[in-house]
Amino acid sequence: MQGADGVFGNAATRIERNLASRGAYAFGSYPEIDDLFSQPAREPDRKKREALLHQIQKIAYDRVMFAPIWEFAQLHAVGPRVEQAGLGLIELMPFSAPYEDVRLKGR
C-alpha cells in the first residue's frame, strides 16, 4: 500500500491520522504512541506539547513504521509528434515537466 498524506494540518493532526490507533489511516499502532498522543490535549505548556510530539515522531522513526516505496500510477509516454519531451528536464522530477518546455515537431 502506498499512502501519501497531503491534507492540511500540523504534526499533531498528521500523527492522529497516520500513527494513533484511532486514526483514519493507521492499521495498528503502539500503545506508547497512543498514550503519548493523549497527553498533549491535557498539557497547557506549548513546549511540553512539542516535546511529546517529538517523542512520538522518534518512536515512529526508530521502529521504521514507514518505508519509502514509490509506485507512480501516472503514465509517461512520448509520441511521434514530440520533439522534446518533458521527462528528465528537471533533475529527480519523476513527471513530465515543465510543460512549457515540451516541444512538438514541426509539420
C-alpha positions as CSV (number, residue, x, y, z in Angstrom):
1,M,0.0,0.0,0.0
2,Q,1.2,3.5,-0.8
3,G,0.0,6.3,1.2
4,A,0.5,10.0,0.8
5,D,-1.0,12.5,3.2
6,G,-1.4,15.9,1.7
7,V,-4.2,17.1,4.0
8,F,-4.0,20.4,5.8
9,G,-2.8,20.3,9.4
10,N,0.2,20.3,11.7
11,A,2.2,17.5,13.2
12,A,-0.5,16.6,15.7
13,T,-3.2,16.2,13.1
14,R,-1.0,14.1,10.9
15,I,0.1,11.9,13.8
16,E,-3.5,11.4,14.7
17,R,-4.4,10.3,11.2
18,N,-1.4,8.1,10.5
19,L,0.1,6.8,13.8
20,A,-2.5,6.8,16.5
21,S,-4.7,3.6,16.6
22,R,-7.9,5.7,16.2
23,G,-6.6,7.4,13.1
24,A,-8.1,7.1,9.7
25,Y,-5.1,5.5,8.0
26,A,-3.5,3.7,11.0
27,F,-3.7,-0.1,10.8
28,G,-2.4,-0.9,14.3
29,S,-0.3,1.2,16.5
30,Y,1.9,1.0,19.5
31,P,0.4,1.6,23.0
32,E,3.1,4.1,23.9
33,I,2.2,6.2,20.9
34,D,-1.5,6.2,21.9
35,D,-0.5,7.1,25.5
36,L,1.8,9.9,24.3
37,F,-0.8,11.2,21.8
38,S,-3.5,11.6,24.5
39,Q,-1.2,13.7,26.7
40,P,-0.8,17.0,24.6
41,A,-4.6,17.6,24.8
42,R,-4.2,18.0,28.6
43,E,-0.9,19.9,28.5
44,P,-1.2,23.7,28.6
45,D,2.5,24.4,28.0
46,R,3.4,24.6,24.3
47,K,7.0,23.5,24.7
48,K,5.9,20.4,26.6
49,R,3.3,19.5,23.9
50,E,6.0,20.0,21.3
51,A,8.3,17.6,23.2
52,L,5.6,15.0,23.3
53,L,5.0,15.2,19.6
54,H,8.8,14.8,19.0
55,Q,8.8,11.7,21.2
56,I,6.0,10.2,19.0
57,Q,8.0,11.1,15.9
58,K,11.1,9.5,17.3
59,I,9.3,6.2,18.1
60,A,7.9,6.1,14.5
61,Y,11.4,6.8,13.2
62,D,13.2,4.3,15.5
63,R,10.7,1.5,14.7
64,V,10.7,2.2,11.0
65,M,7.0,2.5,10.7
66,F,7.2,3.8,7.2
67,A,9.1,2.6,4.2
68,P,9.9,4.8,1.2
69,I,8.4,2.7,-1.5
70,W,7.0,4.6,-4.5
71,E,5.0,3.4,-7.4
72,F,3.7,6.2,-9.6
73,A,0.5,5.4,-11.3
74,Q,0.8,8.2,-13.8
75,L,1.5,7.4,-17.4
76,H,4.6,8.9,-19.1
77,A,4.7,8.5,-22.9
78,V,6.3,10.0,-25.9
79,G,4.6,10.1,-29.3
80,P,5.8,10.6,-32.9
81,R,4.9,14.3,-32.8
82,V,7.0,15.1,-29.8
83,E,10.5,16.6,-30.5
84,Q,11.5,17.3,-26.9
85,A,9.6,15.5,-24.1
86,G,9.5,17.0,-20.6
87,L,10.8,13.8,-19.0
88,G,14.2,14.4,-17.3
89,L,14.3,18.1,-17.8
90,I,14.1,18.7,-14.0
91,E,16.5,16.6,-12.1
92,L,14.9,14.0,-9.8
93,M,11.4,15.0,-11.0
94,P,9.5,11.8,-11.9
95,F,6.9,13.5,-14.0
96,S,6.9,15.2,-17.4
97,A,7.7,18.8,-16.5
98,P,7.8,21.7,-17.1
99,Y,5.0,21.6,-19.7
100,E,6.2,24.9,-21.2
101,D,9.4,23.2,-22.4
102,V,7.7,20.3,-24.3
103,R,8.2,20.9,-28.0
104,L,6.4,19.3,-30.8
105,K,8.0,18.5,-34.2
106,G,7.3,21.0,-37.0
107,R,5.0,20.0,-39.7
